[in-house]
Amino acid sequence: MNISYIGLGSNLGESENTLQLALDDMAAHPDIHHIKCSRFYRSRPVDSSGPDYVNAVARLETGLDSLSLLHFLQSLENKHGRERPYINAPRTLDLDILLFNREVNNSAELTLPHPRMHERAFVLLPLQELAPELVLQQGSLQALLEQCKDQGIALL
């Protein structure tokens, strides 16, 4: 069984409801099990524009390989109205594979671990809630959060 951490975000529409529906969709997949989700957080956009985001991180176990999981998550984004008019556009749903076991992948389709997660408080804080002992290549979650303390994130 593979263990993956998924970043969830939304800043268009009914964001909290959309994240919950996406979690329900993940739980309904026959090859995804034992989903545990952080609390929801509100954060300002980073390298983006638009309204504040609602963010969370989910830990799940899956029989899917990383690319199959990516394709499934992209289908959920599409189901919930995700459009990609330009890079970092506001979105109804954003689902990113942050970690997949200890897999390293630098393909055109998927980069693992997620290349910017260590720079994003909206990923680090909910990730720390789920896995406080986790250490990324760049350092401990707590040390990385210190570097992101000016990003404006709050518990909903």
Summary of the structure (lengths in Angstrom):
residues: 156
radius of gyration: 14.4
end to end distance: 31.9
largest distance: 40.0
contacts: 471
relative contact order: 0.23
helix: 33%
strand: 29%
